[in-house]
Amino acid sequence: MSKCICCGSETGQLHFRALEVKTLHIRGMKGESRIQALGEIRDWSVCSACAMERLNQILLPGWSIVRHMIPLLFLLLAGTVACIWLRSDKAMINLLGPAAVFCALAAGTSTMRRKLIQRNRYRVLPHREAMRQAAWLRLMDRAPKKCGENDLTYIPVDDSVQGMTVQQLMQEYRLLPAIAKQAFQRIKEE
């Protein structure tokens, strides 16, 4: 039995296999390009307590929304103060306050909308599937994101990916065409 990647307990009950994708971003005069390579297939486990904790965070997003809103409230307050006290003959300075207020309201609305859509999506799932998806999210929070200069992403090696075409795999996980074909073959072999 493997350990939970989140808390280290020996009761890792939800097991995952994931194909590692390494991406190197190269910035040059003509813009940004990517080089990708496939890494190893990783085996991880998440205990049901950690998965349930994440599922509760999704289904009851109150504290999560509050935590994301605190910086936006400061931005809203600063924008309101700037609207009231900043007066100048230069139009650009006069726009600072309204721009800050607009950005705070737009970001707050977007955050609330995203959290509520995620909550509604998880509410309609069967409990077992919701736990599995919450465990995957928890795993992605804890999995390594960097290896040297390479960014690491992971493709689950399970039934959800088995039914995808190469094009869908390429779009869903932002893969280059050649890497998508290689990933498709490796996942099919597993």
N, C-alpha and C positions, 0 to 999 in steps of 0.2 A: 504494500500500500504506500502511496507517495504522500509527501507532505503538501499541505495547503500553501500556495505561493503567497497568500496574503498574511496569514497569522502563524504559519509554521506548524500547525497542529497535525497530528498523524491521521486525522480523519478526513482526508481529502476525498470527497465522495463524488464530485463532478469532475470527470476526466476530459481533457481536451488535447487534441493534437493540432499543431499549427505549423504551417510552412513559413519559414522566415524569408523575408525579401529585404535585401540591402539596397539602398538607394543613395547614390552620391550625386549631390547637386553641384553642377559646375557653372559658375557665373562668369560670363565673359562679355566682350564688347557687343556681341550680337544677342545678348539676353541670357537666359538660363537654359541649360540642358541637363538631362538626367542620364545617369548610367546606372543600370540595375543588374543585380545578380541574385540568384536564389541561394539561400543559406540552408541550414539544417532543418529537419522536422523536429520540433520541440514537443515534449510531453509535459503537461502541467496538470495540476489538480487544484480545485477550489473546494473548501468545505462548505457544507450547507449553511452554516451560521454566517459566513462571510457573504455568500450569495443572497441569503435572506436579508442581511443588512442593506445590501445594495438595492434589492427589490423594494424594501421599505422606503429607501431614499427616493426611488422613482415614483412609487405609488403615493407617498406623502411628501411632496416636494417643498413644503413650507420653509424649512430651515435652509434648504439649498437655494431657494429663490431669495430669501433674505440675505444670505451670504453674498450672492451675486449683485444684489441691489444696493448694498452699502456704498461701494465706490460711485455708483451712479447717482445716489442721493447727494453725495458731496459735489459731483459735477453739476447736478441740477441746482443746488444751492449756490455754487460759485457762478453759474450762468445767470441766475436770478439777481444776485448781487451785482454782477457786471452790467446787467440790463438797467438796473436802477442807478448805479453810481458812475458808470463809465459814460461820460458824454464827451464827444470830441467832434471836431469839424471834419475829421477823416472818417469816411464811411466804413473802412475796414475795421477800425477799432470798435465802432458801434455794432458791428455784426458779431463780435466775439461772444457776447452774452446770449443772444438768441441762438447762435450756433451751438453753444454748450448745452442750452436747454433742449434744443432739438435732438442733439446726439444722445443726451441722457434719456429722454423719453423714447427715442427709437430703440436704443439698446435695451432698455427695460422692457418694452413691449415685446421685442424679439426674444428675450430671455424667458419671459413668462409664457409666450406662445410655444416656444420649443419644449419647455418643461411640461406644459399641459398636453401637448400632442404626444410626447413620449409616455406620459402617465396613461392617457387614453388608449394608446396602442398596447401597453402592458396589461391593462385591465381586461381586455377582451381575450387575451391569451390563456390557455389552460395553465394551471399553476406550475406544473412540471416544466413546460416550455418557458414560462416567464422566469422561473428559477434558473434554467439553463442559460437564457440570454443575459440575465443579470450577472450570473457567474462569469460569462464571457466578458462583459463590460468591466467587471472587477479585475479579471485577469489582465485585460488590456491596460488598465490603470497601473498595474504592478510590473508588467513585462518590460524588459529593457527597451529603450527607445533609440539608443545610440550605440554604435560599435565603431570607435575611432571617429572618423569624419562621416561615416555612413549613418543614414537614418534607417531605423528598423521598423518594418510593418509586418503584420502576420495575416496569413490566410488560413481560416479554419479548414482542417481536413475532416470534413463530415458530410452528411447527406445534403445539407443546404448548398454546398459547393459542387457536389458530384453532379447535380442536375443542370449546372450552368454550362453555357457554351464558352468558347474562347473569348468571343467579343464581350459577353457579359462579365466574365472574369476580369478582362482588361479594363472595362469601365468601372466596375464596382471597387476594384482595389488599385486603380490608377497605375496599371502595369504597361510597360512597353510591349508592342506586339510579339517580339521574339520571346520575351520573358513570360508573357501570358501563355504562349504555346508550351514552353518548358514546364511552367507551373501546372498547367492543365494535365500534361503527361505524368508528372510526378504525383499529383493528387489521384489520378486514375489508377496508378500503380499501387498506391497505398490502399 
